[in-house]
Amino acid sequence: MRIATLFREHNRALVAFLQCRLHSLSDAQEVAQEAYMRLVALERPEQVDSLRAYLYRVASNLAVDRLRMRKVRDDNPIRPPDEDLHLAPIPERHAAATGQLHALQSALRELPAKTGRAFVMHVIDGCEIGVIARAMKISERMVRYHVANALAHCRARVDEPETP
C-alpha cells in the first residue's frame, strides 16, 4: 500500500530526476521501473526509515550503472567481422529455428512440473531466483537445481541429432 502511494505521489518527479541524469526518457522510465521493482522485492520494507529516500538512492545507483554500461558500449562498439559470414538463406534458417522450437517445446513437456515451472519463470519470464523460490515455496538452491536440470535437459533434446 505504501509503495502504491509512493508511486502516485513521486513517480513523475523520480522520472524527471532520472531523465536529467540519463538524458533519455525511455531509460529514465526503465530505471524508475527497476527501482520500484527493487522496492517491491524488499523482504522487510517496514525496516526502511524513508521509502522515498530509499527509492531515490536505488534509482540513483541504477542510473549510475546504466551510464557505466553506456560508456562501456560506446568505448567498445561491436564491429562486424571483416570476412563475410555465410548465412543460410532465410527459408532454411526459418526451418531450422522452427525445428529447434518444436524440440524445445517437446523437451519442456517431458520435464517434471516443478522443474518446468522454475525454468519457464526464470528463463522465459525473467523472474529472479528469490522471487521464484517464494512463489514456489522452495529454497533458492532448489530453484537453481530445477533450472539447471531443465536447461541441461532442453539443451540435450535440442542438440540431439534427428532420427529418421
C-alpha positions as CSV (number, residue, x, y, z in Angstrom):
1,M,0.0,0.0,0.0
2,R,2.8,2.4,0.9
3,I,4.5,1.7,-2.4
4,A,1.4,2.4,-4.4
5,T,1.1,5.8,-2.6
6,L,4.8,6.5,-3.2
7,F,4.4,5.7,-6.9
8,R,1.4,8.0,-7.3
9,E,3.0,10.9,-5.4
10,H,6.6,10.7,-6.6
11,N,6.8,8.8,-10.0
12,R,6.8,12.0,-12.1
13,A,9.5,13.6,-10.0
14,L,11.6,10.4,-10.0
15,V,11.4,10.0,-13.8
16,A,12.3,13.7,-14.2
17,F,15.2,13.3,-11.8
18,L,16.4,10.3,-13.8
19,Q,15.9,11.9,-17.1
20,C,18.2,14.7,-16.1
21,R,20.9,12.2,-15.3
22,L,20.4,9.8,-18.2
23,H,19.3,12.3,-20.9
24,S,16.7,9.8,-22.1
25,L,13.1,9.5,-21.2
26,S,12.9,5.8,-22.0
27,D,16.0,5.0,-20.0
28,A,14.6,7.1,-17.1
29,Q,11.3,5.2,-17.2
30,E,13.1,1.8,-17.3
31,V,15.4,2.7,-14.4
32,A,12.4,4.0,-12.4
33,Q,10.5,0.8,-13.0
34,E,13.5,-1.3,-11.9
35,A,13.8,0.9,-8.7
36,Y,10.2,0.2,-7.9
37,M,10.6,-3.5,-8.5
38,R,13.6,-3.5,-6.1
39,L,11.4,-1.7,-3.5
40,V,8.6,-4.2,-4.0
41,A,11.1,-7.1,-3.6
42,L,12.2,-5.8,-0.2
43,E,11.6,-8.5,2.4
44,R,11.0,-6.1,5.3
45,P,10.1,-2.6,3.9
46,E,8.9,-1.6,7.3
47,Q,12.5,-1.5,8.4
48,V,13.3,1.2,5.9
49,D,13.0,4.6,7.6
50,S,12.1,6.5,4.4
51,L,10.9,4.5,1.4
52,R,11.1,7.7,-0.7
53,A,14.8,8.2,0.2
54,Y,15.5,4.6,-0.4
55,L,13.7,4.7,-3.8
56,Y,15.8,7.6,-4.9
57,R,19.0,6.0,-3.7
58,V,18.2,2.8,-5.6
59,A,17.2,4.8,-8.7
60,S,20.4,6.9,-8.5
61,N,22.6,3.8,-8.2
62,L,20.8,2.1,-11.1
63,A,21.2,5.3,-13.2
64,V,25.0,5.2,-12.5
65,D,25.1,1.6,-13.6
66,R,23.2,2.5,-16.8
67,L,25.6,5.3,-17.5
68,R,28.6,3.0,-16.9
69,M,27.1,0.4,-19.3
70,R,26.6,3.1,-21.9
71,K,30.2,4.2,-21.6
72,V,31.5,0.6,-22.0
73,R,29.3,0.2,-25.1
74,D,30.4,3.5,-26.5
75,D,34.1,2.7,-25.9
76,N,33.8,-0.8,-27.3
77,P,31.4,-0.7,-30.3
78,I,30.6,-4.0,-31.9
79,R,32.4,-4.3,-35.2
80,P,31.2,-6.6,-37.9
81,P,33.8,-9.2,-38.8
82,D,36.0,-8.4,-41.8
83,E,35.1,-11.6,-43.7
84,D,31.6,-12.1,-45.0
85,L,29.7,-14.6,-42.9
86,H,28.0,-17.3,-44.9
87,L,24.4,-17.4,-43.7
88,A,21.9,-19.9,-44.9
89,P,19.1,-18.5,-47.0
90,I,16.1,-17.3,-45.0
91,P,13.8,-20.4,-45.6
92,E,16.5,-22.8,-44.3
93,R,17.2,-20.7,-41.2
94,H,13.4,-20.4,-40.6
95,A,13.0,-24.2,-40.9
96,A,16.0,-24.8,-38.6
97,A,14.7,-22.4,-36.0
98,T,11.2,-23.9,-36.2
99,G,12.7,-27.4,-35.7
100,Q,14.6,-26.2,-32.6
101,L,11.5,-24.5,-31.2
102,H,9.5,-27.7,-31.6
103,A,12.3,-29.7,-29.9
104,L,12.4,-27.2,-27.1
105,Q,8.6,-27.3,-26.5
106,S,8.7,-31.1,-26.6
107,A,11.6,-31.1,-24.1
108,L,9.7,-28.8,-21.7
109,R,6.7,-31.1,-21.8
110,E,9.0,-34.0,-20.7
111,L,10.1,-32.2,-17.5
112,P,8.6,-32.7,-14.1
113,A,6.1,-29.9,-13.3
114,K,8.3,-28.1,-10.7
115,T,11.3,-28.2,-12.9
116,G,9.4,-26.9,-15.9
117,R,7.7,-24.1,-13.9
118,A,11.0,-22.9,-12.4
119,F,12.7,-23.0,-15.8
120,V,9.9,-21.0,-17.5
121,M,9.7,-18.5,-14.7
122,H,13.4,-17.8,-14.7
123,V,14.4,-18.2,-18.4
124,I,11.3,-17.2,-20.2
125,D,9.6,-14.8,-17.8
126,G,12.9,-13.4,-16.4
127,C,12.0,-13.8,-12.7
128,E,14.8,-13.7,-10.2
129,I,15.6,-16.8,-8.2
130,G,14.4,-15.4,-4.9
131,V,11.0,-14.4,-6.4
132,I,10.6,-17.9,-7.9
133,A,11.6,-19.5,-4.6
134,R,8.9,-17.6,-2.7
135,A,6.3,-18.2,-5.4
136,M,7.0,-22.0,-5.4
137,K,7.6,-22.2,-1.7
138,I,11.0,-23.9,-2.1
139,S,14.6,-22.8,-1.3
140,E,16.6,-20.7,-3.8
141,R,19.0,-23.7,-4.0
142,M,16.2,-25.9,-5.2
143,V,15.2,-23.3,-7.8
144,R,18.7,-23.2,-9.1
145,Y,18.7,-27.0,-9.2
146,H,15.5,-27.2,-11.1
147,V,16.6,-24.5,-13.6
148,A,20.0,-26.2,-14.2
149,N,18.3,-29.6,-14.7
150,A,15.8,-28.1,-17.1
151,L,18.4,-26.3,-19.1
152,A,20.6,-29.4,-19.4
153,H,17.6,-31.5,-20.5
154,C,16.4,-28.9,-23.0
155,R,19.9,-28.4,-24.4
156,A,20.3,-32.2,-24.8
157,R,17.0,-32.5,-26.6
158,V,17.5,-29.6,-28.9
159,D,21.1,-30.6,-29.8
160,E,20.4,-34.3,-30.3
161,P,20.5,-35.5,-33.9
162,E,17.2,-36.2,-35.6
163,T,16.4,-39.9,-36.1
164,P,14.9,-40.9,-39.4
